[in-house]
Amino acid sequence: MRVAIGGSTGLIGTALARRLIRGGHEVVRLVRGRVTASDQRHWDPDAGRIDGPGLEDVDAVVNLAGAPIAGARWTKERKAEILRSRVTSTLTIVTSLTPDGRCQRLLNGSAVGYYGNTGTEIVDETMPAGRGFLADVVAAWEAAAAHSPMSTALLRTGQVIAREGGYLGMQWPVFALGLGGRVGTGRQFLSWISLADHVRATEFLLTSDLTGPVNVTSPDPVSNLEFTRAFGSYLRRPTPLPLPLSLVGAVFGRQFVDEALLSGQRARPARLLDAGFEFEHPRLSQALSALG
């Protein structure tokens, strides 16, 4: 199979490309900058353009492109970029595809933020959209993918557990110094997935007939307090101090604190489980141990 990847230089895109190549597939990496390798192809999502031959020579597309949620302070401009980067990349891909072309499968990025703050309620793919900026972003992201002319699955991804970055990226040095701690009450739920299981699930979905939303999360979401204790135990560091939310708010903005830190989702990957997908790291302790 020949697979084009949008967001190919990010944490998940890099790991996915590596796994697909190891599995005997070919990869076309869509890149925004200068093309420096034979497997790269330039694209400009803001202009809605992919250099020739576009997507005519691939069997499937995985689009993971989007500006980082925690990359900078949530100004009006930053929030607009978070939304635009997801919608324009998606529209660029779906308008480059034709129903009678070679490409017959699209896996498009999404997120469990779609559900908003779910408290302790367990949610699966049948639940409606929640409220808030992030829920609105994901709803618009998925609406853009609805223009796809072929079989399309939406990867409602949880927080990715990896040594290289993802959810642990900015937290690792803080916890390593023994300064990590719960966020707020710590009762908000964290839907997570190991990087290895994410790329395995994506590869699984490439040849699946599942369409629509698919929760790409572990079957065992944990509270923030449980995560804090588990990560501290993994690093052999104490976790006595709660995160200073006033400091984080000063850096990223109060809305970021409320929606990205004090809110959470207790998502169940019902459709993956029903389809027979088996997780390599179903428990957080297993995902952390696998980090080495």
C-alpha positions, 0 to 999 in steps of 0.5 A: 500500500502507498500511503500519503501522510499529512503532518508527517514530521510530527510525533505521530506522523514520524512514528507512523511512517516508520511503522508503515515502511517497516511493514513493507508499505510505501510512504509519501510525506507531505511537507510544507517546507523545501523537499529534501528527499525522494519520499517527500512532496510539498503541500501548502494547505493555506493555499489548498495546493499539493504539488503534482501528482497530488494524491493520484498515486497513493492508495490511502491518506492519513492526515494528522496536520494541525498546530499544537494545542499547547504551543503558545498562549491562547490569544485570539490569533493563536486560537484562529491558527489552531482551527485554521490549520486543521480545517484547511489541511483537511479541505486541501486533502478531501478536495484533491481526492476523487471517488473513482481515483486510486486512493480509496481510504482517508484517516483524518485527525480528530480528538476526544476534545470533541466531547468537551468536559465529560466529568466521570461519564464514560463516553463512546463514539455515539455521544454528541459534541460537547461545549467549549473552544476545543469541542468547536474546533474538533466539530469543525475539523470533522465537518471539513472531513465530511466532504471526503468522497471516499471511505473515511474514518476520524481518529478521535485521539487521546493524549499520546504517551511517548518519551519523544514528546506528546503529553509527557513532553513539557511535563517530563522535566518538571516531574523529573525534578520532583516538582510534578503534581496533580492539576486542580482537584485531580479528578478530571479524566485523562483519555490516553494512548501509547504512541505504539498503540496509536500507530498500530491502531492507525495501521489497523484502520487503514485496511478496516471498513470502519467509517466515521468517528473512532476513539483512538484511546486506551480502554483504561482512562485514568484521573489526573491524580492517578496519572500523576501518581503513576508518572511520579512512581515511574520516575521515582520522584515525589509528586506532592505539589499541585500544579501552580495554575496561576502561573500556567494561566499567566503563560497560556491564558485562563481559557487554556487552563480551564479547557486543556487542564481542568477539563477531561474526557473519559472516553472508551474506544468502543469501535476499535474494541468491537472491531477486534483491535488488541491493545499492546498497552491497555494500562497506563503502567504498561505504557509507562514501563514501555518507555524504557 
